[in-house]
Amino acid sequence: MKKLSKFLGSWRYWPTCIRFMLRSDLGISFAQRFAIIRDFYRITLSFENIPHYQRQILVFAEAILQQPRESRGVIIEAGCFKGVSSAKFSLIAKMTGKTFYVFDSFQGIPPNDEAHEIYGSAVTFEEGDYAASLDTVQKNIREHGDIDSCRFVQGWFDDTFPDFKEPVAAAYLDVDLVSSTKTCIQYIWPLLQPDGVIYSQDAHLKDIQDLFADEVFWREEVGTEPPTIRRDNKAQLLYVVKPG
Ligand SMILES: C[S@@+](CC[C@H](N)C(=O)[O-])C[C@H]1O[C@@H](n2cnc3c(N)ncnc32)[C@H](O)[C@@H]1O
């Protein structure tokens, strides 16, 4: 009953889901598109207090599915919390035959002194917020997603990303901090394949918007001409595409 009312309460995402099911340009059948929506809802209804909107996960799924199947590169999620978004992305990885890397400390947000603002209200992310162990994440993905598509990289991004050298097709950042976002972009951008994408789910944070718009950051810390910053307002996502 609780699941049914939660499902009915999500009515505002139904048009997005129906549009997704009707898209014929994603390289998968209607049955597969239907299965994605069914599985994403099944996963959502199995957890409480999920820190993403269904629309956000679908938009990133579409970005992966739109890439030619023969294109190189792995999928990355930086910031997984309990692995609910990861379980959904792992199903897309399986469908596209791509390897899916999950980066997280598995002990929550790092120590930081960042003060954030969401639409004018002050907010902070404290050390240890969103902590979930690697075991918990793996169990959730095993039960709800495709664990065989996943590789887990445990540790602070500053320690783990410098050793990562795989070509990247698509990356999804949901890390709450400017410092964490910076590290992800600095290391992922050089590995990003032509037409590859980096999405940020932290588009509601003013300082993250400012970071994406900071031309000096792109030139001096990433080492590239600033890319066009794109925004999906409905899904509250920021993203950049590597020029082809
Ligand atoms: C909001 S949660 C992710 C939620 C998840 N994407 C979802 O929708 O279910 C943010 C995550 O970022 C991770 N994180 C943030 N900064 C990090 C850093 N510098 N190194 C490792 N993990 C980090 C935290 O451990 C946490 O799991």
The ligand as an SDF file (V2000), in Angstrom:
LIG
                    3D

 27 29  0  0  0  0  0  0  0  0999 V2000
   24.6780   12.6810   -2.1850 C   0  0  0  0  0  0  0  0  0  0  0  0
   25.6650   11.2570   -1.9750 S   0  0  0  0  0  0  0  0  0  0  0  0
   25.4170   10.3760   -3.5140 C   0  0  0  0  0  0  0  0  0  0  0  0
   23.9990    9.8950   -3.6940 C   0  0  0  0  0  0  0  0  0  0  0  0
   23.7860    8.9080   -4.8270 C   0  0  0  0  0  0  0  0  0  0  0  0
   24.3040    9.3910   -6.0860 N   0  0  0  0  0  0  0  0  0  0  0  0
   22.3000    8.6010   -4.9880 C   0  0  0  0  0  0  0  0  0  0  0  0
   21.6190    9.3020   -5.7350 O   0  0  0  0  0  0  0  0  0  0  0  0
   21.8160    7.6600   -4.3340 O   0  0  0  0  0  0  0  0  0  0  0  0
   27.2840   11.9160   -2.1040 C   0  0  0  0  0  0  0  0  0  0  0  0
   28.3910   10.8560   -2.0630 C   0  0  0  0  0  0  0  0  0  0  0  0
   29.6440   11.4720   -2.4410 O   0  0  0  0  0  0  0  0  0  0  0  0
   30.6990   10.8270   -1.7310 C   0  0  0  0  0  0  0  0  0  0  0  0
   31.8380   11.7590   -1.7080 N   0  0  0  0  0  0  0  0  0  0  0  0
   31.8020   13.1120   -1.7080 C   0  0  0  0  0  0  0  0  0  0  0  0
   33.0440   13.6280   -1.7730 N   0  0  0  0  0  0  0  0  0  0  0  0
   33.8990   12.5670   -1.8260 C   0  0  0  0  0  0  0  0  0  0  0  0
   35.3420   12.4610   -1.9330 C   0  0  0  0  0  0  0  0  0  0  0  0
   36.1290   13.5450   -1.9670 N   0  0  0  0  0  0  0  0  0  0  0  0
   35.8760   11.2240   -2.0090 N   0  0  0  0  0  0  0  0  0  0  0  0
   35.0780   10.1060   -1.9700 C   0  0  0  0  0  0  0  0  0  0  0  0
   33.7220   10.1550   -1.8680 N   0  0  0  0  0  0  0  0  0  0  0  0
   33.1300   11.3650   -1.7980 C   0  0  0  0  0  0  0  0  0  0  0  0
   30.0800   10.5290   -0.3580 C   0  0  0  0  0  0  0  0  0  0  0  0
   30.7240    9.4590    0.2800 O   0  0  0  0  0  0  0  0  0  0  0  0
   28.6140   10.1970   -0.7200 C   0  0  0  0  0  0  0  0  0  0  0  0
   28.4290    8.8050   -0.8640 O   0  0  0  0  0  0  0  0  0  0  0  0
  1  2  1  0
  2  3  1  0
  2 10  1  0
  3  4  1  0
  4  5  1  0
  5  6  1  0
  5  7  1  0
  7  8  2  0
  7  9  1  0
 10 11  1  0
 11 12  1  0
 11 26  1  0
 12 13  1  0
 13 14  1  0
 13 24  1  0
 14 15  1  0
 14 23  1  0
 15 16  2  0
 16 17  1  0
 17 18  1  0
 17 23  2  0
 18 19  1  0
 18 20  2  0
 20 21  1  0
 21 22  2  0
 22 23  1  0
 24 25  1  0
 24 26  1  0
 26 27  1  0
M  CHG  2   2   1   9  -1
M  END
$$$$
